[in-house]
């Protein structure tokens, strides 16, 4: 059985960018850092979420915040300004759970799933 499902846990590298698509759908774009405990390498993963999820989470998607993402991998092929072929990988989020906000001093925060 084939399936396109990616799950990752990491931290946001900067505050999310909020915008709307050409059709007017709310969209939030951010990057997360995921550490590989086996070899001390860090992966930087681009993540997109849309609709109510993007609207509701936008003010809480801040740099340093722990985040758990479940979604689908998406690969876009394109040509850069020098006509070199490039690929861009991102995760289209289906579910996002947030950890404690690093900008607030509360000792715990309930994780939100959207």
Buried (B, 14 or more C-beta within 10 A) or exposed (E): EEEEEBEBEBBBBEBBEBEEEEEEEBBBBBBBBBEEEEEEEEEEBEBBBBEEBBBBBBEBBBBBBBBBBBBEEBEEEEEEEEEEEEEEEBBBBBEBBBBBBEEEEEEEBEEEEB
